[in-house]
Amino acid sequence: MTAPETPASKEPRPEGLSFPARSDPLAVSRLFRGRRDPVVFLESILGEPYREYRVLWERSGRGELSLKFPLHVDYELRSVCNYRCPMCLFGDPAFTREGALAGTELSLELVKDLVSFGVERGQKALGFGGLWEPLLHPDTPAVVRFARERGILDLMLSTNGSVLNRKLSRELADSGLTRLSVSLDAVTEETYRKMRPGGTLKAAEDGIEAFLAARRETGSALPLLRLSFLVTKFNEHELRPFLERWRDLCDFFSVQRYGCYRDKGREPLFPSETREADPFFLCPQPFQRLLVRHNGDVLPCCDLSALDFPVGNVRRSSLAEIWEGEKMKGFRAASRDPGAAPGVCRRCREKYRKPPEKN
């Protein structure tokens, strides 16, 4: 997502990380160059079709045009993860104890049908979003390969990196994946275990090294490697060494700053300097993308606040019908008006507000 530049003073700027950060409207995620600017580089490889897609992405995100079908669709094939991170619902014992994850998944056949349907209507990008670890599912590389063969331009996968190895990395590189994102968040084992319970920093770093070796073997610059760092009170002191550690190896970084986590009375997780959201910004997601969950429910954005606001289900309606249905039309219309924003949007914005000062 491309948005206004942010001042250089907001994040550490080690030498070699020089281009102004790309950021989303909430300034939650800012992209810093490691070895290259991802959008510029992908355009140099994928050519005019990619450039045209990015123009549509930016214009639709600003509300300047109405799309007949989303440019990007995320898929959650199955809700499963081997980590219990504190910023995720998997880290909430009540969520996992209640068995909310069991029993349903999107079959490879259904996803292939959905991808084919989307390509025929102008879909350009596909990701693996939602609540899960994509590399635990054996069909993930097959979905990527099928989507690439059908004509999807930009294929993105986010992982904790724990099961990456050279064989799997080679499969991903050969499949046509354009971007691989690994959430790392630390440079020491102690900090990593606080951020990513259930895993080890060594396993994740070994996975990254295996991926880089496999990519070299293919002779391809793709998929691009993004490393993500979510700033919290546990790891904020490790951000600068993290950037220094990986800047010559990864293609770009995502430095993320979420809001104060206050659900279910849990202790705030994020630093007190987290910025307050602009209440008048236009969220681009309802104008660009949809997320299909493992049970077929379709969400209007990728935020956890939308879990209780499905706008349809792919087992009952097509994605085109859902995209142009009354729920999505109402959602988009309301999101343009801060005073009438849907509850899911208000909850999302509230998460990014600074916590109140203690007396």
C-alpha positions as CSV (number, residue, x, y, z in Angstrom):
1,M,0.0,0.0,0.0
2,T,1.4,3.4,-1.0
3,A,0.6,6.5,1.1
4,P,2.0,9.8,2.1
5,E,5.6,9.8,3.2
6,T,6.4,10.0,6.9
7,P,9.1,12.2,8.5
8,A,12.5,10.6,8.6
9,S,12.8,11.3,12.4
10,K,10.0,8.8,13.3
11,E,12.2,5.7,13.1
12,P,15.9,4.8,13.3
13,R,17.7,5.5,10.0
14,P,20.8,3.4,9.8
15,E,22.9,4.2,6.7
16,G,21.5,2.3,3.7
17,L,17.9,2.6,4.8
18,S,17.4,5.9,3.1
19,F,14.2,6.1,1.1
20,P,11.2,7.7,2.8
21,A,9.0,5.1,4.3
22,R,5.8,4.1,2.5
23,S,3.0,3.9,5.0
24,D,-0.6,3.1,5.3
25,P,-3.1,5.8,6.4
26,L,-2.9,4.9,10.0
27,A,1.0,4.9,9.8
28,V,0.8,1.4,11.4
29,S,3.2,-0.1,8.9
30,R,6.1,1.7,7.3
31,L,8.3,0.1,4.6
32,F,12.0,0.7,4.7
33,R,14.4,-0.3,2.0
34,G,16.9,-3.0,2.8
35,R,18.2,-3.7,-0.8
36,R,15.4,-2.3,-2.9
37,D,12.1,-0.5,-3.1
38,P,9.6,-3.4,-3.6
39,V,7.0,-1.6,-5.8
40,V,9.6,-0.1,-8.1
41,F,11.5,-3.4,-8.4
42,L,8.4,-5.5,-9.1
43,E,7.3,-3.0,-11.8
44,S,10.8,-3.4,-13.4
45,I,10.2,-7.2,-13.6
46,L,6.5,-7.5,-14.2
47,G,6.2,-4.5,-16.5
48,E,3.3,-2.4,-17.6
49,P,0.5,-4.7,-16.3
50,Y,1.9,-4.3,-12.8
51,R,2.2,-0.5,-13.1
52,E,-1.4,-0.3,-14.3
53,Y,-2.5,-2.5,-11.3
54,R,-0.6,-0.2,-8.9
55,V,-2.3,2.9,-10.3
56,L,-5.7,1.2,-9.8
57,W,-4.6,0.2,-6.3
58,E,-3.7,3.8,-5.3
59,R,-6.7,5.4,-7.0
60,S,-9.2,3.0,-5.5
61,G,-7.6,3.3,-2.1
62,R,-8.2,7.1,-2.2
63,G,-11.8,6.5,-3.1
64,E,-11.3,8.0,-6.6
65,L,-12.9,5.1,-8.5
66,S,-15.3,2.2,-7.9
67,L,-14.1,-1.2,-8.8
68,K,-16.4,-4.0,-10.0
69,F,-14.3,-6.6,-8.2
70,P,-11.6,-6.4,-5.6
71,L,-8.0,-6.1,-6.8
72,H,-6.7,-8.2,-3.9
73,V,-8.2,-11.2,-2.2
74,D,-6.7,-12.9,0.9
75,Y,-7.4,-16.5,1.7
76,E,-7.3,-18.3,5.1
77,L,-7.3,-22.0,4.1
78,R,-7.4,-23.2,7.6
79,S,-7.2,-21.5,11.0
80,V,-4.2,-23.1,12.6
81,C,-0.9,-21.8,14.0
82,N,2.0,-23.2,16.0
83,Y,2.7,-20.0,17.9
84,R,0.7,-18.2,20.6
85,C,1.7,-14.6,20.1
86,P,0.4,-12.0,22.6
87,M,-0.8,-9.6,19.8
88,C,-2.9,-12.3,18.2
89,L,-6.1,-14.2,19.1
90,F,-4.1,-17.4,19.1
91,G,-2.4,-15.9,22.2
92,D,-5.8,-15.6,24.0
93,P,-6.4,-18.9,25.9
94,A,-10.1,-18.3,25.8
95,F,-10.1,-18.2,22.0
96,T,-8.2,-21.4,21.6
97,R,-10.0,-23.2,24.5
98,E,-13.4,-22.5,23.1
99,G,-12.5,-24.5,19.9
100,A,-13.3,-21.6,17.6
101,L,-10.8,-22.8,15.1
102,A,-11.9,-26.4,14.5
103,G,-13.9,-28.1,11.8
104,T,-13.8,-26.2,8.6
105,E,-11.3,-25.3,5.8
106,L,-11.2,-24.1,2.3
107,S,-10.5,-26.9,-0.1
108,L,-8.0,-26.6,-2.9
109,E,-10.8,-27.1,-5.4
110,L,-12.9,-24.3,-4.0
111,V,-9.9,-21.9,-3.9
112,K,-9.0,-22.7,-7.5
113,D,-12.6,-21.9,-8.5
114,L,-12.5,-18.6,-6.6
115,V,-9.2,-17.6,-8.1
116,S,-10.3,-18.4,-11.6
117,F,-13.5,-16.4,-11.0
118,G,-11.5,-13.5,-9.7
119,V,-9.0,-13.4,-12.6
120,E,-11.9,-13.2,-15.1
121,R,-13.1,-10.1,-13.3
122,G,-9.9,-8.2,-12.9
123,Q,-8.3,-9.5,-9.7
124,K,-4.6,-8.8,-9.7
125,A,-3.2,-9.8,-6.3
126,L,-3.6,-12.6,-3.8
127,G,-2.4,-13.1,-0.3
128,F,-2.7,-15.5,2.6
129,G,-4.3,-13.4,5.3
130,G,-6.4,-14.2,8.4
131,L,-5.6,-16.2,11.5
132,W,-3.2,-18.9,10.5
133,E,0.3,-19.9,9.6
134,P,0.2,-20.6,5.8
135,L,3.3,-22.8,5.7
136,L,1.6,-25.4,7.9
137,H,-0.9,-26.1,5.1
138,P,0.4,-28.5,2.4
139,D,-1.8,-26.8,-0.3
140,T,-0.3,-23.3,0.0
141,P,2.4,-23.7,-2.7
142,A,-0.2,-25.3,-5.0
143,V,-2.5,-22.3,-4.6
144,V,0.4,-19.9,-5.4
145,R,1.3,-21.9,-8.5
146,F,-2.2,-22.1,-9.7
147,A,-2.8,-18.4,-9.2
148,R,0.3,-17.4,-11.1
149,E,-0.6,-19.7,-14.0
150,R,-4.1,-18.1,-14.1
151,G,-2.5,-14.7,-14.3
152,I,-2.4,-13.2,-10.8
153,L,0.4,-10.6,-10.8
154,D,1.3,-10.1,-7.1
155,L,1.3,-13.1,-4.8
156,M,2.1,-12.5,-1.1
157,L,2.6,-14.8,1.8
158,S,3.3,-13.9,5.5
159,T,4.8,-16.5,7.8
160,N,6.6,-16.8,11.1
161,G,9.3,-18.7,9.3
162,S,9.5,-21.6,11.7
163,V,9.0,-24.3,9.2
164,L,10.9,-22.7,6.3
165,N,13.6,-25.0,4.9
166,R,15.4,-25.1,1.6
167,K,13.0,-27.6,-0.1
168,L,9.9,-25.6,0.8
169,S,11.6,-22.3,-0.1
170,R,12.5,-23.8,-3.5
171,E,8.9,-24.7,-4.0
172,L,7.8,-21.2,-3.1
173,A,10.4,-19.6,-5.4
174,D,9.4,-22.0,-8.3
175,S,5.7,-21.4,-7.7
176,G,5.7,-17.8,-8.8
177,L,5.4,-16.1,-5.4
178,T,6.4,-12.4,-5.6
179,R,6.7,-11.5,-1.9
180,L,7.6,-13.5,1.2
181,S,7.2,-11.7,4.5
182,V,8.7,-13.2,7.7
183,S,7.6,-11.7,11.1
184,L,10.7,-11.7,13.3
185,D,10.5,-8.9,15.8
186,A,13.7,-9.6,17.7
187,V,17.5,-10.1,17.6
188,T,17.8,-12.0,20.9
189,E,16.3,-15.3,21.9
190,E,14.9,-13.9,25.1
191,T,12.9,-11.2,23.4
192,Y,11.8,-13.5,20.6
193,R,10.2,-15.9,23.1
194,K,8.2,-13.1,24.6
195,M,7.0,-11.9,21.1
196,R,6.6,-15.3,19.5
197,P,5.7,-17.9,22.2
198,G,5.9,-21.4,20.7
199,G,9.0,-20.8,18.5
200,T,12.7,-20.0,18.7
201,L,14.6,-17.2,17.0
202,K,17.2,-19.7,15.7
203,A,14.5,-21.7,13.9
204,A,13.2,-18.6,12.2
205,E,16.6,-17.3,11.3
206,D,17.6,-20.7,9.9
207,G,14.4,-20.6,7.8
208,I,15.3,-17.2,6.4
209,E,18.9,-18.3,5.6
210,A,17.4,-21.4,3.9
211,F,15.1,-19.3,1.8
212,L,17.9,-17.0,0.7
213,A,20.0,-20.0,-0.3
214,A,17.1,-21.5,-2.2
215,R,16.4,-18.2,-4.0
216,R,20.1,-18.0,-5.1
217,E,19.9,-21.5,-6.5
218,T,16.9,-20.5,-8.7
219,G,18.8,-17.5,-10.1
220,S,15.7,-15.4,-9.6
221,A,15.3,-12.2,-7.6
222,L,11.8,-13.3,-6.6
223,P,10.1,-13.7,-4.3
224,L,11.2,-10.5,-2.6
225,L,12.0,-11.0,1.1
226,R,10.3,-8.6,3.7
227,L,11.2,-8.8,7.3
228,S,8.6,-7.4,9.8
229,F,9.2,-5.9,13.2
230,L,6.2,-5.1,15.4
231,V,7.2,-2.6,18.0
232,T,6.0,-3.4,21.5
233,K,7.2,-2.7,25.0
234,F,9.0,-6.1,24.9
235,N,11.2,-5.4,21.9
236,E,11.4,-1.7,21.1
237,H,15.0,-1.5,22.2
238,E,16.0,-4.1,19.5
239,L,14.6,-2.2,16.5
240,R,17.9,-0.5,15.5
241,P,20.0,-3.7,15.8
242,F,17.3,-5.6,13.9
243,L,17.6,-3.2,11.0
244,E,21.4,-3.3,11.1
245,R,21.4,-7.1,11.3
246,W,19.3,-7.7,8.2
247,R,19.7,-4.7,6.0
248,D,22.1,-6.3,3.5
249,L,20.2,-9.5,3.3
250,C,16.5,-8.7,3.1
251,D,14.9,-6.7,0.3
252,F,12.8,-4.5,2.5
253,F,11.5,-4.0,6.1
254,S,8.1,-3.4,7.6
255,V,8.2,-1.6,10.9
256,Q,4.8,-1.8,12.5
257,R,3.3,0.2,15.4
258,Y,-0.1,-1.0,16.5
259,G,-2.3,0.6,19.2
260,C,-2.8,-0.2,22.9
261,Y,-4.1,-3.8,23.3
262,R,-6.9,-3.5,25.8
263,D,-9.2,-6.4,24.9
264,K,-10.4,-8.6,27.8
265,G,-8.6,-6.5,30.3
266,R,-5.2,-7.6,29.2
267,E,-2.2,-5.4,30.1
268,P,-1.3,-2.9,27.4
269,L,1.2,-4.5,25.0
270,F,2.3,-1.5,22.9
271,P,4.6,1.5,23.8
272,S,3.0,4.6,25.2
273,E,4.3,6.7,22.3
274,T,2.0,5.0,19.8
275,R,0.4,7.7,17.7
276,E,-3.3,8.5,17.7
277,A,-5.2,7.8,14.5
278,D,-6.5,10.6,12.4
279,P,-10.3,10.2,12.8
280,F,-11.0,11.6,9.3
281,F,-8.8,9.3,7.3
282,L,-10.3,7.1,4.5
283,C,-9.4,3.5,5.1
284,P,-8.6,2.0,1.7
285,Q,-9.3,-1.6,2.4
286,P,-13.0,-1.7,1.7
287,F,-12.3,-0.2,-1.7
288,Q,-9.5,-2.6,-2.7
289,R,-9.8,-6.0,-1.1
290,L,-11.6,-8.8,0.7
291,L,-10.6,-11.6,3.0
292,V,-12.1,-15.2,2.7
293,R,-11.9,-17.1,6.0
294,H,-11.5,-20.9,6.5
295,N,-15.3,-21.3,7.0
296,G,-16.2,-19.3,3.8
297,D,-17.0,-16.1,5.6
298,V,-15.9,-12.9,3.8
299,L,-14.5,-10.0,5.7
300,P,-14.4,-6.4,4.4
301,C,-10.8,-5.8,5.7
302,C,-7.9,-7.7,7.3
303,D,-8.2,-6.3,10.8
304,L,-9.3,-8.6,13.7
305,S,-12.1,-6.1,14.4
306,A,-13.8,-7.4,11.3
307,L,-14.2,-11.0,12.6
308,D,-17.7,-10.3,13.8
309,F,-18.7,-8.4,10.6
310,P,-18.8,-10.9,7.7
311,V,-20.3,-9.4,4.6
312,G,-21.1,-12.7,3.0
313,N,-20.0,-16.3,2.6
314,V,-18.5,-17.9,-0.6
315,R,-20.5,-21.1,-0.1
316,R,-23.7,-19.1,-0.6
317,S,-22.7,-16.2,-2.8
318,S,-20.1,-15.4,-5.4
319,L,-17.3,-12.9,-4.5
320,A,-18.8,-10.5,-7.1
321,E,-22.2,-10.6,-5.5
322,I,-20.6,-10.0,-2.1
323,W,-18.4,-7.2,-3.4
324,E,-21.4,-5.4,-4.9
325,G,-23.9,-6.5,-2.3
326,E,-25.8,-4.2,0.1
327,K,-23.5,-5.0,3.1
328,M,-20.3,-4.0,1.3
329,K,-21.9,-1.0,-0.4
330,G,-23.2,0.2,3.0
331,F,-19.8,-0.5,4.5
332,R,-18.0,1.6,1.9
333,A,-20.5,4.4,2.1
334,A,-20.3,4.6,5.9
335,S,-16.5,4.4,6.0
336,R,-16.4,7.7,4.0
337,D,-18.2,9.5,6.8
338,P,-16.4,9.6,10.2
339,G,-19.6,10.2,12.0
340,A,-21.3,7.2,10.5
341,A,-18.4,4.8,10.3
342,P,-19.3,1.1,11.0
343,G,-18.7,-0.3,14.4
344,V,-15.9,-2.4,13.1
345,C,-14.1,0.8,11.9
346,R,-14.6,2.6,15.2
347,R,-13.2,-0.4,17.1
348,C,-10.2,-0.5,14.7
349,R,-9.5,3.2,15.1
350,E,-9.9,3.0,18.9
351,K,-7.0,0.5,19.1
352,Y,-4.6,3.1,17.7
353,R,-5.5,5.8,20.2
354,K,-3.0,6.6,22.9
355,P,-3.9,5.0,26.3
356,P,-5.2,7.6,28.8
357,E,-2.7,9.1,31.2
358,K,-2.6,7.5,34.6
359,N,-3.4,9.7,37.6
